[in-house]
Each structure stands twice: as C-alpha cells, then as structure tokens.
Amino acid sequence: MSKIVDNKVKSGVDLELKEKVVAINRVVKSNKGGRTFSFSAIVVVGNGNGIVGQGLGKAKEVQEAIIKGIDDAKKNLVKVPIMHGTIPHEQLSKFGAAKVLIKPAAHGAGVIAGGSMRAVLESAGITDVLAKSLGSANPHNVIKATIKALSTLREPIQVAKTRRIKLTKVFNG
C-alpha cells in the first residue's frame, strides 16, 4: 500500500509504473591497464495518473544501469495534481542551471515540451501542457527542475481552503 505525505509517495509496491529511459551516458575511466567503460542511465517512471519519479543508475552494463535507475526512481515518487488532463496553474522552477516553465493548455493541445521534459510530463499522465526549458539542456537538471515544478503545484481546493473561500464548482482530478 502506498501513502502520500507532502506530495511524496511512500513505497510504490502496489503501483503499476511504466518506465522510460531518458538518457544513457557512457563513462570512460583510464587506468594503468587500459580503459574501463561504465554506463549511467536516467530513468523516469510514472503510473500515468499523477504519480511520477526519476532515478539514476550506474553500472558496467547498460541493462544493469537501467534496472538500478528504475529502482532509484521508485524511491523518489511524487504526486502531481492533474485537472482535466492538464495542470492547475503555470509554474516556473529552477534546479541548478536548468530553468523550466510549464503552463496549462487547452484540451487537445497535446504535450508541447522538449525531450526530457516530455518524458516526465507523459509519465505523470498530463495530456495537455505547454512547457519550455529556459536554462541548461542537461537532462539530469531539466528532469529534476520539471519534477520540482510539478510537485510544487497546488490544487484549487487546497488554495481555496487556505484562503477560506468556498468553491461553487466541483473540479474532477
């Protein structure tokens, strides 16, 4: 059973998560006896219904690095508020040198985003969104900035409660 605490999902045992490999990097280390190759893989997992996570795996083999990345991503899951296939409001977020801007879009617009941002947004289950990476193109930081932006989104019901406003229209998430 998974629990949600502060937008973070604890234990993803009962969730059916789909994984996407965003980037694989080959790393070469020069030794006295020659070169040794290893691989790092950035993986994004999500259930397509508001839960998404990212992970990094490093190993001597590509497949092993991907498996380690998936395990790491399952430990870093966050809950994302989704309303009618899009996000509730626009959000600007920064991680390192990467800066991302995500905006809600009209129904049928699709996911308009670059490579690593697209993987995160589609894994979260967002179908209509406008997104732009403004800073660095480093996939590590772009993914982390996107997840940070998604995790800081607030639902209209939460905002209404803090402002002590009574909503007349019911939103379906």
N, C-alpha and C positions, 0 to 999 in steps of 0.2 A: 504494500500500500504506500502511495507517495503522499507527502504532506507539503503544503505551500506555506512558507514562512518568509515574509518580507520579499515577495516576488521570486524567491529562490525555492526550487523544488527539491525536497529532501527525498533521496532514494528513488531511482527510476526503475524499479523492478517490474511493476505491473504496466508500464507504458510501452506501447508499440512504437518504437522510434525508427525513423528512416535516416540513414546516414548518407552524407555527401562529402566526398573528398574535394577540398578546395584547392590545395596546392601540395605538391611533393617536391622537396628540395634535396638534392644530392650534396653531401658534405664530404670533402676530401681532407684527410689528415696525413701529412708527410711524416713518416717515421724513418728510423735508421735503415730498416729492412725494405723500405718502399712505401707505397701509398696504401692507406686503408680507407675504404668508402663506407659511408653510412647514410641513412636517409631519415628525413624528418617529414611528417605528414600533418597537415592541418585539416581537421575533420569537423563538420557541423552536423549535429543530429537534431531532429525535431519530430514531433508527432503530427504536424500539420493542423494542430488545433490549439495553438497558443503556447506551446512549450518548446523551447529551443536551447541548445547549448553548444559550446565549442571546446575542442581539445587539441592537444599537440602530442604526437607520438614520435619517438626516436628509436631507431633500431638499425641493425646491419642489413636487414631485408625490408623491401618495400611493404609487403603484406603484413609483416610483423609491426611495422611502424603505424600502419593504418589501424590495425587492431588495438594498439596501445592508445592511439588518438581517439578511437571510439569509446574506449573505457574511460579516458580522461574527460571526454565530452559529457558522458552520462553523469559524471560527478559535478558538473558545472551547469546544471539546467536552471533556466529562469522562466517565469510565467509572463506572457505578453498579453495585454488587453487587446482584443480584436472586436471591432464593431462593424457588422455588415461587410466583412471581407477586407476592411481597411483599418488604419489606426485611428484613435480618437482625436488626436491633435498633432500638429507638427512639432518636431523635436530636433534640436541641434546638440550634438555630443562630440566630445574630443577624447581621444586616448593617444598619448604620445604625440606624434606629429600628424596623426590621422584625424581629420575632422569630417563628420558626416551630417547630412541634413536629410531628414525623412519627413514627407508630407502626406496627408491623406489624399486619396484620389477618388474620382467618381467611379461608380460601378461600371465595369467593362474596360477600364483603362489598362489593367494588367500591371505587372511588376516592372516598373521602369527603373532599373538600377544596374550598376556595373557588376562584374564577375563575383567577387567575394561577398559583396552586399546582397546580391541576388540570391545566393545560396542560403544565407541566413534568413532573409525575408520569406523565401519559399518554404524553407523548413519549418518556420513558425506558423505557416498556414495563411499568411497575408496574401490576398489575391490582387488587390488594387492599391498601389502605393507609388509615389514619386520619390526617388532617392538620388542623392548626389554626394560623391566623395570629393571633399574640397581640399584636403591636405595631401598627406603621403599616400602612395598607392601600395604600400607594404601590406600584403594580405593579413598578416598577424594583427597589426594595429587597426586595420579597417574593420575586421570582424569584431574585435573587442570593442571598438567605438560604436559599431552598429548594435551589438548586444547591450551595451551600456545605455544607448538611446532608447532601445525597446523596453528595457527594464525600468527606466525612469518615467515611462508613460503612465498616465493616471486615467482611470475610468471616470466618466461624467458623474456616476453615482457617488464615488469617493469624494470628488471635488464638491458636489452639492452638499454632502454631509459635513465637510469641514467648513463650508460657508453658511451652513444652516439654511439651505434653500430646498424647497420641496419641488421635486420634478413632477411635471404633469404627464410627460410622455415616457413610456417604458422602453428602454433600449434592450435589444436582444444581442447577446455577445456571441 
